[in-house]
Every structure is written in structure tokens, then in C-alpha cells.
Amino acid sequence: MPPVLADILAALCLPSLLAAALLARGRARARFRAAAQESELAQLRAGRTELERTSCTDALTGVWNYRYLQLALDREIARCKRRPTERVLAVLLLEIEGFVEIRREHGYQRAGAVLRDLAQRLAMEVREEDVFGRYGGEEFLVLLPDTGEGGARTVADRLAWTVRRHPLALPSVPVLAGEGSALPGNGLTARVGIGLLPQDGSHAALLLRAAEKSLTAERQPADTQGKLESSV
């Protein structure tokens, strides 16, 4: 090929080569930007998920907080209303006593650590589909979907037993009689009130009121209950 013709062809091909190079470079930059944006979006989604989880988690115990319990209770009630002939729901209100003595002897920080450890242990006593959260103070709420009165009382007994028998991370705890068992108590006691759907109503306020009323009855000594019943 004559040198002049080669130069002409080179001159004609150079713009095409430059355009191809620029196009490839542009595509590489676009892929890089897309990957960076996708990574940023993934981080934002993870941050939002963590923020949502944190906003629904009790800061002291690490279980669900009061806000999440309200949302979960409304959600479970709505599910029951969609299939009223098939759905039942139990609400347990668990009250723990004995932390006044722990705070007095070991301080608030140690008592808070004990409450967190106990709450985490209690959360393991319910099913994955159940909801366990802190209602306030030393009170916890448990939502048991598809659970009737018999199942609710079984869970209530198990939770109360766990409260009394769970080993506390304290230098010293009172040792009590074991109610016929070789295991010592830890100084804590628990009472559980139960609200049932549909027996006690199909609204959150009605179920919580029933659980609170049941818990109040549990607080009253047997002789006091007898006097109240005889006076009615």
C-alpha cells in the first residue's frame, strides 16, 4: 500500500478509534456509577432497617417496645377479623416482682442488667410467631396468635416458672424453698393476666383491659378474693 494511501486511511480511522475508546470509557464510568449507586442504596436500606428495628426495640432489655406491641396487637386483631371463625388470639400481661430488693441491694445498673438478661431468656420461651415485648417497668406483654385459653395458661405457667427459676447474675440472691423441687428460687415472683379474643372482645383496648383485670385478680390473696365474692 502506498504511503500516502496508508496515511489517508489512518487519518480516516483515527476519529472512529477515538470515538470507540470514548464510548467504552463512558460505559465503564456508567457501570462504575451504577455499582456505586447500588452500594449506596443498599447501605441506605440497611440503615433504614436498622433504624426501624431500633425504634421498635426497648433500649434497656433489647426486646420489642411498647410502640411495636401496639402495632403488632392491631395487626393480629386485623388478621383474626379477616377469618373470625378460624382465628383466636391470647394476650398475656406478665408482671415481675422482686426488683425493688435487687435495686436496693445491688443498684439500678445491676438491676437493669438482670432485667435485660431475664427478658432475653423469657423471649426464648415463646414461639417464633409469638410477640414478646416490654409493656413498661417490670411488665411484659406476650401476643399468642392461634392460641386459646388452655394454650395461653400453659405458656403463662412456663413464663412464671422461668421468672422464679432463672439464675440471676448477682453476687448473692436469696435462696427460697423450691416448691417441692430441688431447684432454689431467686427471689423473684411473677403473675400473669390473660385476655382472649373473641371471648373478651375484638379490640386492643378490650383485650388489654381483660388482661389487666385478670392480673389484678392474680394479685389479690385467696382470702381477700373470698371476702369480695361473699360480699357481692
GICOR-V173834 format. One line per field, one symbol per residue. ss: DSSP state (a for helix, b for strand, c for the rest). phi: phi as a letter, one per 20 degrees, with the letter a starting at -180 (. if undefined). psi: psi as a letter, one per 30 degrees, with the letter a starting at -180 (. if undefined). Layout:
ss->???
phi->???
psi->???
This chain:
ss->ccaaaaaaaaaaaaaaaaaaaaaaaaaaaaaaaaaaaaaaaaaaaaaaaaaaaaacbccccccbcaaaaaaaaaaaaaaaaaccccccbbbbbbbbbcaaaaaaaacaaaaaaaaaaaaaaaacccccccbbbbbbccbbbbbbbcccaaaaaaaaaaaaaaaaacccccccccccccccccccccccbbbbbbbbbccccccaaaaaaaaaaaaaaaaccaaaaaaaaaac
phi->.fgfffffffffegfffffffffffffffffffffffffffffffffffffffffddffeenefefffffffffffffffffcfedecbdcddddddpffffffednfffffffffffffffffedffefccbeeqlddcdcddflcefffffffgffffffffdffeecgbcfddfelndfffecnecbccdcccdegepccgffffffffffffffffffffffffffef
psi->kkeeeeeeeeeefeeeeeeeeeeeeeeeeeeeeeeeeeeeeeeeeeeeeeeeeefgkkeefglkaeeeeeeeeeeeeeeeffifffklkkkkjkkkkffeeeeeefleeeeeeeeeeeeeeeffflleflkklkfkbhkkkkkjkhkaeeeeeeeeeeeeeeeffkkkileklkklkghglfkllgfklkkkkkkkkfeglhkeeeeeeeeeeeeeeefkleeeeeeeeff.
